[in-house]
Amino acid sequence: MKFSELRMRDVINIADGRRLGLICDLELDVQHGRVCALIVPGPARFFGLFGRERDYVIAWDDIVKIGEDVILVDVPSYARSA
């Protein structure tokens, strides 16, 4: 699978059903030729005027399923507390 194909998919956290966004980057282990994590930009602050919050770094092990349109992840620490 190409990185360009991954970038076109929404990342959904199954811990709370929230859409985290689209992948903007990958964290790679070049020595072993593996993907370590997906990086999704954090949400914008106050209509985007004050930048963004911290990026979501999702470990490869937290990926539940890579589908045709979405990537399902299970990251309870990114779930909103109600």
Legacy VTK file of the C-alpha trace (Angstrom):
# vtk DataFile Version 3.0
C-alpha trace
ASCII
DATASET POLYDATA
POINTS 82 float
0.000 0.000 0.000
1.260 3.467 -0.865
1.372 6.360 1.580
-0.749 8.416 -0.821
-3.508 5.788 -0.465
-3.366 6.007 3.348
-3.605 9.807 3.325
-7.030 9.684 1.679
-8.659 7.780 4.561
-10.366 9.134 7.655
-9.039 7.957 11.015
-11.828 6.990 13.441
-11.247 6.247 17.129
-13.491 3.323 18.109
-13.083 4.197 21.807
-15.589 7.067 21.342
-16.535 6.966 17.630
-14.892 10.323 16.962
-13.242 11.244 13.673
-9.642 12.247 14.362
-8.876 13.454 10.833
-6.737 12.495 7.863
-3.184 11.167 8.089
-0.568 13.836 7.432
2.621 11.878 8.126
4.117 8.559 9.163
6.733 7.728 11.772
9.131 5.181 10.278
11.758 2.816 11.634
14.198 2.966 8.730
16.566 0.378 10.183
13.865 -2.296 10.158
11.732 -0.889 7.325
8.544 -0.579 9.407
5.861 1.987 10.040
5.847 2.829 13.767
2.980 5.323 13.931
0.457 7.387 12.006
0.404 11.126 12.615
-2.885 13.023 12.371
-2.990 16.817 12.841
-4.653 17.935 16.063
-7.899 19.918 16.030
-7.793 23.635 15.237
-8.143 26.090 18.107
-10.801 28.825 18.010
-11.675 28.807 14.297
-8.040 28.157 13.366
-6.876 31.589 14.521
-4.628 30.303 17.305
-3.012 27.359 15.551
-3.651 23.725 16.329
-3.552 21.476 19.333
-0.929 18.732 19.525
-0.896 16.156 16.748
-2.297 12.692 17.371
0.481 10.087 17.201
-1.172 6.704 16.795
1.041 3.653 17.278
0.833 0.992 14.575
-0.293 -1.511 17.221
-3.358 0.661 17.985
-4.731 0.218 14.448
-7.716 -2.131 14.491
-8.593 -2.207 10.774
-7.574 -0.477 7.566
-10.617 -0.340 5.310
-11.275 1.107 1.878
-12.465 4.470 3.241
-11.456 4.597 6.913
-8.806 3.474 9.351
-10.180 2.310 12.692
-7.966 2.830 15.728
-8.455 2.093 19.420
-6.821 4.857 21.455
-8.733 5.416 24.728
-6.364 8.228 25.736
-7.661 10.340 22.797
-11.316 9.666 23.662
-13.268 12.626 24.985
-14.412 12.260 28.544
-18.131 12.923 28.825
LINES 1 83
82 0 1 2 3 4 5 6 7 8 9 10 11 12 13 14 15 16 17 18 19 20 21 22 23 24 25 26 27 28 29 30 31 32 33 34 35 36 37 38 39 40 41 42 43 44 45 46 47 48 49 50 51 52 53 54 55 56 57 58 59 60 61 62 63 64 65 66 67 68 69 70 71 72 73 74 75 76 77 78 79 80 81
